[in-house]
Amino acid sequence: MRRNLITFVMGFAGSFALVLTTTALPQIGREVAIATHLNDGKEFQLSTKDLIAFGKSLFTAAWTSQEGGGRPLTKGTGSALTDLSGPLLFPRNFNRISAPDSNSCAGCHNKPSVGGGGDIVANVFVLGQRFDFATFDVTDSIPTKDDVDESGNHVVLQSIADSRKTIAMNGSGFIEMLARQVTADLQAARDMTPAGGSMPLLSKGISFGTIKRNLDGTWNTTQVSGIPGPSLVTTGASDPPSLIIRPFHQSGNVISLRQFTNNAFNHHHGMQSEERFGIGIDADGDGFVNELTQADITATTIFQATLAVPGRMINDDSTIEAAVINGEHKFAQAGCTGCHIPSLPLTNNGWVFSEPSPYNPTGNLQTGGSVPSLLVDLTRNDLPTPRLKVENGVVNVPAYTDLRLHDITSGPGDPNREVLNQNAPAGSALFFAGNGKFITRKLWGVSNQHTFGHHGQFTTMREAVLMGHNGEAAASRTSFSGLSAYDQDSIIEFLKSLQILPEGTHSLCVNQNGQERNCPASILP
C-alpha cells in the first residue's frame, strides 16, 4: 500500500509535468497528516524556503495509522518484537517507555516554539525501545517475556530505561558542522600518527587527549578523552578508530541530524524511512511501505539544520544589565568556560551545510557514488532569524560547549548518574554499570527550555549548578559556591539571558520587550 507521491516526469518538450500517483485508500474520509510526500529528487528542485516549509510540515505532522503511524511488529530499535504474538496494536499501540510515545516531533520539541525543547512531561526514556512493551507497573520487576532485552538478559524495573530531557534543535546545523570540522581535524592527526608514535588530538583549541599507534600498527586509545566509545572502536588489527564526534543525544550517540531524524521517526512515531528499512518493504507489519522517502528525510533534516539560532535577552533595567555583565565575567572566573566555551569558530566555508553528512553510519544516506549533495548556506538572510554571520572569513558559534563528553557524576551513588550506559554493548557489565558522561550542555537558549539537567529534574539553573555538577565539574561547582551571593545571582542572570528568541527576531540581542538592543561591550564574545 503506497501513499501519494509527487512524481516529476520529463515531457516530450523537455518540461516537467506534475503527476500524482493514487493510493488504494479513498480520498473521502481519509485521515492522514501528510497527503502528499516528496518523490526522491524533488528536494533539489524546490527552493530552500519551500523545502524548509515541507520539512516543518513533516516535523509537526501528527501521524496516523492510515499512513503508517505505529509499528505493530517491531521495536524502536528496528528489530522484530521478541514476542510476535503480542503486536503493538490498540491498546498497546502507544507506550510511554518503550514507545511509540508521541504523535509528532513537535509534540516534544516545542519550547518556546516548534523545534525547541520540552517540558519534563516530554522526557524520552532512552533504551526503553529495546523492549516490546515496557510499563511502569511494579510487576515488571519480575522477569517476563517483555523484560528480556535483545541479548537475552532479564532486567528489573530500575534498569529499563534512562529518563532524559528533550532539548532544542535550534542552531543544530551549526553544531553538526562544528562536529564535522572537529572530526576532520582529529582524523587528520590520527592519519599522521606513525607506528610506534603518538599524536595529540587537538581541534579549535580543544584537547581530546592523545592517540598512540603501536609498532605492529594497532591503535591505543587509552589516553583519548571526551570522544564517545563507539568512535574509539577498531574492527581489525590495524583498522583505525573513527574518532567521529557525535554531537546529538546528551550522551553523544548520534552523528548527524539525518541519523537523529531516521531514528526518531521509527522509534517515537513508528514511521519507517525507505533509506533505513528499504523500498517496498513493510518492515513493521502495518500494511504500509515507503512511509517516508529519502527526500522527506532530507526536508526534515534541512528544517532542523536551518532553525533560528538562540540569542540574548538582556533587560534594559540598569541593575539587571549590570548583573548580566558581572555574571558573565564571574562565569569565566569560576572556570565554567573551561567546558562551556563561549564560542567556537567555523572556518573554510564550514557554515555551508551539506546533506548528507560524510560521516553518516550505515542505515542512513551516505555520500559517494551517485548520491548528490544538497547545500545550504546557514548564514543566508532569508533563513529563519536570528542568524549568525560571516566575519573575516569565520562564523563564531556561541553555543557554550566544547563538544566533549565529561563525567559529571561522583560515581554509582550519584543520582545524576544514569542506570544504563547507552554507549556500551547491551547486556554487558558496562551497560548495566550506568553512564555518567555527557556532552557539555550547549548553553545557548538554555534558560527558556525548562527544566534543567540531562534528566530534566532540576526546576532551576541554580539547582543544575549545585546538584548536577560533580565528577569533572566539581571544581566549577565549588568555585560557584564560594562566590558572594551577588556574584552567584549575577551568574544566574547571565544564564537567564541565553534564550531562544521569538520567531522572526532579527537581532541576536534584544531587550525584555523583544526589541533590538546593543549587547554591552563588556559581554564576552
N, C-alpha and C positions, 0 to 999 in steps of 0.2 A: 504494500500500500504506500503510495507516494504522495507527498504534499505538493502544493503548487510550486513551480519553479519559474523564475524569469529566465527565458532562453533567448539568446540573440542568434539569429540565423542570417548568414550573408546572402543577400538577394542577388538576382542576376545583374542588377545595375550597380552592384558594389555597395549598396546601402544596407543598414541594419534594420530588420523588421522585427518587431516585438511579437513573440509567440508565447501564449500561455498554455502549458500542458494542464490538463484537467486532473482532478482527483476522483477516486472512487466514492468519496463521501459527497452527499448532496450539499450544494451551497446554502440552500434554505435551511435554517435551523442549526447550521454548523457553529460550534463553539471552539474557536481557536484564538490564540494570542497573535500569531503571525500567519496571515492568509497566504502570503507570497514570500518565498525565500529567494536569496540571490544565487543565480547559477554561477558556477566557478568561471572566473574570467571577468565577470561583471564588475568586480571590485576595482579593476584597472580602468574601467570606462566611466564610472561615477566620479563626480567631483569629490574632493576631500570632504567638503561640507555635507554632501549627501551621504557619503559613506559613513561619516560620524553619526549622522542622524539615524541611519538604518542600524548602526551598531548600538545606539542608545535604545532603539525600539526593541532589540533583542535583549539588552541588559534589563529593561523594565518589563519585558513580557512575562505574564503570569501563565505559565504553560499548563496545558490541559491534556487529558487522556485521549483527546481526539486528534492530537498532533504528535504523540509520542511521549508526553509527560509521564514520568514514572518508569520504573524498571522492575517488572514483576519477577524476573528470574535471575537477576544479577545484583551483586553488592556494589557499594560505592567504589570499590577498588577496580571494578570492571570484570571481576571473575564471577563464575556461577555461584548461586546460593549453595550453601552447604547442604541444606535440606530443600530439595526441589519440590517436595510435597506441600510446602508452606509458602506459596508465591506471595509477593508483596502487592496484593490486591486488597481493595477495601475489605475490612477496616485496617489493613496493615500497609496501606499504600503510602502513608506518611509516618515518619518516626523521628523524634527529636534528637536521638543519639546517633543511630546508625544511618539515618536518612533514607529516602529523600525527606528533607526537612524544611523546604521553602518553595514557594511558587515562582519567585523571581530573584534575580541577583539583587535588584533594588529593594527587595524585602528586608535584606540585612544591611546593604550598603546604601544608607540614606541620610546620614547625619553629617552636616546640616542640609545636604542636598543629595540628589542621585549620584552615586559613585563614592559617597563619603563613608564614614564609619558606621558603627551600630551600637545601640543600647545593649546592656547586659542580656536582655532577652534574645538578642540576635547572636549570642555566642555560638560558635561551632564546636562540636565535640570531636576533636581531631583523633583519628584512629578508630573511632566507633564504626567507621564504614567497613571495617574488616569482618563485621558480623552480619548475619542475615537480618536480625530484628532484635536489637538490644533495648531494654526498657529500664525505667527507674525502680521497678519492683524489686524489693529486697530478696525475693526468691531467686533472682538472677545470680545471687552469690553462690547458689548451689549449681554445680556444673550441669548443664543440659546441652542438648544439641546446638542451641543458639549461642552457647558460651564457649564454643571451640573456635579458635582463630584459624587462619589459613595454614598454619604449621601444625595443627592438631593439638594445640595446647589448651587445656582448660584454664579459665581465668575467673577471678572473683569480681564482684561489683566494682570495687575500688580500682580495678585495672582495666576497665572497659575503654575509657577514653579520657582525654585531657580537654577541659573546658578552656576555650581560647577566644579572646575578643576579636570582633570584626573591626579591621582598621581601614582607613580611607585609601582609595586608589588615586586620589589627586596627586598630580605630579609624577605618576608612576612611569611614564615614558622616559623622563629624565633619569629616574632611578635605574631603569633597566639599561639605559645607555651608559651610565656610570659603571654599572656592574660589568658590562661588556668590555669597557676600556680597561678596567682593573684586571679582568680575566686575561686579556691580551697581554698586559704587562707581565703578569705572573707566569704565563705560559712561555713568554719570550725568555724570561730569566731561567725557567726550567730547561728550556731547549739549549741554553748556553752552558749548562752545568756539565763539566767534564767527568768522565769516570774517575772515581777517587776524589772528587772535589765537592764543593758546596757553593750555593749562591743565596744571597739574601733575597727575599721576596718583598719587593717594595713597589708601591704604586700610589701616586698622588700624595706622597708624604706619609703613607700608612704602611706599617710593617706587618707582614703576615708570617714572620719567622724566617726560618732558613730551610732550604731543601738540600738534601745530600744525595749523591749518587755513588754507589759502591763500585769497587773496581770491576766487579763482574757485570756491571751495567744495571743492576737492580736499584730500586729507589728507597730512600729512607725519609719518611715524612714525620718522624717523631718530634722534630723541632719546628714543624709548621703549625701555625696557630691562627685561629679566627676563621678557618675555612670549614664548611660542612663536611662531615665524614664521607659521604658519597663521592665528593670531589677529590678525596685522597686515596680512593681505592685503585689498585692496579690489578688488571686482569691477566697479566702474564709476567714472566720473569723480568723482562726489560720494558714492559709496557708502562709508560709514564702516567702518573696521576693527572687527572684533567685540570685540577685547580680552578674549576669553574665557580665563580661567585654566584650564589643563589639568593637574590635579594628579596624574594617573596615567600610568604609564610614566616611567622615570627621565629621559627627555629631554623630558618634557612634551608627549605626543602624544595623550592621551586625556582627554576632558572629564568623563565620568561613569562610575560603576560599571556602569551599564547598557551603555554603549558598550564598556567593557572586557570585559563578560561576553559580549556578542554576538560581539565579535572573537575572544575566546579559544575559545569553543565551536567555531567554524568552523575557526580556524587550527590549534589544538592537537589537537582531537579529531575534526574532520570532522562535527560536529553543527550543522545549519543551523536557525536560528530563523525562524519564519514572518514576523516583522516585518522581518527583514533580506532574506530571499530570496523571500518570497511564499507565500501559501496555495495548496496544491495543486500546487506546482511542485517537481519533482525537479531542483534546481539543480546537484547534483553527480553525477547519473547513477548513484546507488547503488540505485535502485529504491524509495526511501522519500521520502515527502513529509511536511510538517508535523512535522518531527522534534522541534522544541521550540516550544511555544506561547508566546504573549505572556505568559500567566500564569506559565509556567515561568521565563521570564527575570526577571519581577518577583520571584518567590520567591527565585531565586538572588541577585539584587541585594540584596534585603532581608536575606538571610542574611549577606552580606558587610558590609552597612551597619551591622548590629547586633552584629557581633563585639565581644567584650570589648576595652576599651582597654588599652594597656600601662600598667604602673605602675612602682614602685620596689622593689627588693630591697636592703635595707641590713643588712649583718651586724651582729649585736649586739656583736661584739668592738669594744672602745673604740678600738683602734688603726685598724681598718678604717673605723669610723664617722667618726673624725676626718679620715681621708684623703679620704673621700667629701665631707665638708663643705668641706674645703680645696680639693679638686679642682673642685667646682662654682664656687667663687669664682674660682679661677685660670682656669677655662674662660672665664669672663666677662672677666677682666682681659686674657687673651690675645687678645681680640677675636673669639672664636668665636661669641658670641651676636649679633654683627652680622648673621649669616646664620641661624645656628641659634637663632632667637628662642625663648626658653624656653616662652612661652605666647602664644596668640592668642585674642582674645575672639570668641565667637559672641553676637550680640545679637538683639533683636527676634524671639524665638522661632525663631532660626536652628537650634536643636537639634532642631526637628521636621523630620525627613527626609521630603521629598515625592518621590514617584516617579510619573511620570518627571521628569527634570531639565528646566527650561525652556530649557536651552542645548543639549540633545541635537542632534547633527547628523543629516542625512538617513540613513535606514537603521536608525534607532533610534526607538522610540516617542517621540513628541513631544507636548507639551501643546497644548491648544487644541481647538476643535471639541467633539466628543462624548467626548473622552478624559478620564476622571475621574482624580483624583489619589489615590494611596494614601498616607496619612500615618502616620508612626511617630515618637513622641517618643523620641529616643535616650537620654533620661535616665531612662526608666522603670525602676523597681526590679525588674521581672520579666524584664528582658532579661539576656543573659549578662553576668556580672560579671567584673572590676570595671567600674564605670560612672562617668562624670563627672556632676556635679550642678550645678543652677542655684543661683547665689549672687548675691543682689542684682540679679536680672534678667539675669545674664550667665553663660555657660558658658565657662570658660577651658580651652582645649585645649592641653595641654603637649606638643606634638608636636616642638618644637625645629626649626622650619623657618620660612622666610619665603615659601614657595611661589613663589619667583623662580627663573628659570634663571640660572646663573652659569657662566662659562667657567673651569673649574678645571684646564685644561691649559696648558702653556707653549708650545704650538704643535704643528705636524705631527710633530715628532720625539718628543713626549712619549708614552710607552707607555700613558698613561691615555686618550689621545685615540682615539676610535673611528674606524675606517676609513671608515665611511659616515655620512651625515647623514640621519637619519630625517625631519627636518622640511623637507628640500629636495626639489624635484621629482626623481623617479627618472631617472637618466641625466645630470642636469645637472652642471656643474662643481662646484657647491657640494655636491651629493650625494656625489661622489667625493672632495671635499676633507676629508670627515670631520666629526665632531662633537665638540666639547669642552664643550658647555653641558649642564648637568644641573640638575634641581630640587634645591635644598638638601635633603640627605637628612634625612628625618624620623627623629630620633634616638630617639624613644620606642620601646622594645622592641628597640633595636639590638643589645644585647650577646648575646642568645641566638638570633640568626639567622645564625650563622656561614655563610659567610665574609663579607668586607667589601669595600667599593668597589663602584662600579656594575657592574664586571665580576666581582666576587666572587673576585678573585685575591689578595687580602691575607688572610692567616690570622690576623692580629691587628689590633686597632683602632689600635695604635701605628703599624703599617705604613701603615694608611689615612691617618693624620695626616701622617706624614713623607714618604710616597711619592705620596699621592693628592691632595695639596693644592698645586696650582700655580696659575698664572694669577691670577685674582681672589682666590684663597685663600692665596696665597704669604705674605702678611704674617702671617696667623694661624699658619701653619706655622713661620715664622721666630720668632715670639713663643714658641711652644711649645718650639722647640729651645733658646731662650735661658733657659728656666726651669731651676731646680735639679732634680736627679734626683728628689728627694722630690716636688716640685710636679708634675713630669711624671707620676710614678707615681700621684699623687693624682688627676690628671685621668682617668687610665685607670680608677682605682677608681670615680670618679664615673660614667664611661660604662658600666662593668660593672653599675652599679646600675639602669640603664634596661633593663627586661626585660618580656617578655610573661609575665605571671604564670600559675601553674597554673589550669586551668579550675575555676570555682566559687569562686575567691578573691574575697572581698567588699571587702577593703580595697585602696586604691591603693598602700599602703606596707606591706611585710611584711619579716620577718627571714629569715635563711638557711633556716629550717625552714618557711617559708610561713605563719607566724603573724603576725597583725596587730600592727603596732607604730606608734608615732607617728614621723613623719618629724621630724628635728631642726628646731628653729625657725629655724636659720640657713640651711636649704636654700632656694635661690631659688624663687619661685613658678613 
